[in-house]
Amino acid sequence: MAIPQREFTPERIAERCLDALINEGARLLEEGVALRDVDVDIVFLYGFGFPAWRGGPMFYATRTGKKKIHERLLRRYERFGPF
């Protein structure tokens, strides 16, 4: 069975990657591993080399709207299952 090809824009790829980072950051906050959004961002900035001028994935989530990102994650979950 062939899997149909889909096209992705660079923006769409970046959105999916950021959503995954934000989801993991939210899990760290939920589990108490990190206390604040900025704690997660600091790890991404200094530990993983995330570009400082972007402010970190949690900053992006706040700027974009956490509700909007949550809805995107739910849509992907409904379509593809747990990921």
Residue pairs with C-beta under 8 A, 6 or more apart in sequence:
15 72
16 76
18 57
18 60
19 69
19 72
19 73
19 76
21 44
21 57
22 57
22 58
22 60
22 61
22 69
23 73
25 34
25 37
25 40
25 41
25 44
25 57
25 58
25 61
28 34
28 40
29 35
29 36
29 37
29 40
34 40
34 43
37 58
37 59
37 61
37 62
38 56
38 58
38 59
40 56
40 57
40 58
41 50
41 55
41 56
41 57
41 58
41 59
42 56
44 50
44 56
44 57
45 52
45 56
50 56
50 57
54 60
55 63
61 69
76 83
77 83
